[in-house]
Amino acid sequence: MKLLLHCCCAPCSIASVSNLRSDNIEPQLFWYNPNIYPLTEYNSRFDCLKGFAASEKLKLTSINEGVHEFLDGTERCEKCYVIRLEKTASFAAQEGFSAFSTTLLISPYQDHETIKRTGKEMAEKYGIEFFYRDFRPFFRESQNAARAKGYYMQKYCGCIYSKEQK
């Protein structure tokens, strides 16, 4: 399987990648996170993911478009999932991947069912498989591994609203 894995950050990627590799799936990482605010936070997370990808010898593709103005406070999480997963599905389909997934599926703080539904909708829209896996059982393991490696550990989801709510 040729899998494109949308990554929100290195700490969430560690166990997600490890779990996929245990099933002989070698993902290509994909960075598209226009929700992350401010730019210093965006850069810290992206730089850390680049370091993780290099240390694991994983290919990382990024699309950097700056912060989206969609974050108006209403249904922002669902809109954020749509924006990120649509870009991932579109890129995966254009580049000949057989499937796409996301490390958002590792976080117990994310709306798992909405991510799953959105992934399936984008899969149908772009004619590609959404590879669903519940990575949540590996969340603490991933966080602990990130701390042990000295990776940057964010304190909020990413958008300005989640920053204010922390």
Rosetta blueprint (number, residue, H / E / L):
1 M L
2 K L
3 L E
4 L E
5 L E
6 H E
7 C L
8 C L
9 C L
10 A H
11 P H
12 C H
13 S H
14 I H
15 A H
16 S H
17 V H
18 S H
19 N H
20 L H
21 R H
22 S H
23 D L
24 N L
25 I L
26 E L
27 P L
28 Q E
29 L E
30 F E
31 W E
32 Y L
33 N L
34 P L
35 N L
36 I L
37 Y L
38 P L
39 L H
40 T H
41 E H
42 Y H
43 N H
44 S H
45 R H
46 F H
47 D H
48 C H
49 L H
50 K H
51 G H
52 F H
53 A H
54 A H
55 S H
56 E L
57 K L
58 L L
59 K L
60 L E
61 T E
62 S E
63 I L
64 N L
65 E L
66 G L
67 V L
68 H L
69 E L
70 F L
71 L L
72 D L
73 G L
74 T L
75 E L
76 R H
77 C H
78 E H
79 K H
80 C H
81 Y H
82 V H
83 I H
84 R H
85 L H
86 E H
87 K H
88 T H
89 A H
90 S H
91 F H
92 A H
93 A H
94 Q H
95 E L
96 G L
97 F L
98 S L
99 A E
100 F E
101 S E
102 T E
103 T H
104 L H
105 L H
106 I H
107 S L
108 P L
109 Y L
110 Q L
111 D L
112 H H
113 E H
114 T H
115 I H
116 K H
117 R H
118 T H
119 G H
120 K H
121 E H
122 M H
123 A H
124 E H
125 K H
126 Y H
127 G L
128 I L
129 E E
130 F E
131 F L
132 Y L
133 R L
134 D L
135 F L
136 R H
137 P H
138 F H
139 F H
140 R H
141 E H
142 S H
143 Q H
144 N H
145 A H
146 A H
147 R H
148 A H
149 K H
150 G L
151 Y L
152 Y L
153 M L
154 Q L
155 K L
156 Y L
157 C L
158 G L
159 C L
160 I H
161 Y H
162 S H
163 K H
164 E H
165 Q H
166 K L
